[in-house]
Amino acid sequence: LWFSYEQDYLIEQIELDKGIGKNDLLKENIFLLFLSLITKIPLIIIGKPGTSKNLSVQLIYKSMKGRYSKSEFFQQFPKIIQIYFQGSGTTRPEDVIELFRKAEYSYKDFVSKKRKDDVVPIYMVLFEELGLAEKAPTNPLKVLHSKLEYNGKKEGVCFVGISNYSLDAAK
């Protein structure tokens, strides 16, 4: 693969606990998460249980601490502020709207109070169990369309969704 060197380099920068294997799925997930976070391009990771989806998010979150990162590589990038949401069959559109409202408010609040030398963190909305929320009778994912439109912006909130199930392409 043309990006295997980059994946290998990135996985070496990650703070791995003892016993975590550097398998291809973990490398791929971390690579795509990193790209998504620094470019603000929304990412949805879909895979069966045990395919390192949650683990990769935890590891990138643990490693990207801005200037406090253990890795010199990650010290070059802003830290991550995670806004977590657990989807379920009872998730409502209002819940998703509130999730983004909270994340956008936190981002704007930081920007309005930041000093000249402050680095703006990456505000990451982590939506777990996207597939379960999709099955909710209130169709909560319909509000994601407007929130995930990418317009090349370099500021604001980043979105990462995790699902064990393939999602309806129309949603």
Beta strands, then each sheet from edge to edge (+ up, - down):
strand 1: 43-46
strand 2: 80-86
strand 3: 122-128
strand 4: 157-163
sheet 1: 1+ 4+ 3+ 2+
end
